[in-house]
């Protein structure tokens, strides 16, 4: 989770993609390559990206895990206050591959 947050805040789409399993699936059939492209677009749109992750609940099973949390994503183009801020409820699926955890799925729902 820490690596994921760091990749987002560093605006490093390649590092983000490296954390995703080859068979990653997101909302509306989003695949690994699509997730990288979506991240690149957001990174280009906002000069600064922030990801403030709330408490993480992990359901750990041998070789698999589910992590649920909320996250406040912020983006700005150099101004003092964020131009965009949104709170999401997130559920992620993870699988251990050669001693490394890779995200297999993600679902999110925006909060009002």
Buried (B, 14 or more C-beta within 10 A) or exposed (E): BEEBBEBBEEBBBEBBBBBBBEEBBBEEEBBBEBBBBBBBEBBEEBEBBBBEBBEEEEEEEEEEBBBBBBBBBBBBEEEEEBBEEBBBBBBBBBBEEEEEBBBBBBBBEEEE
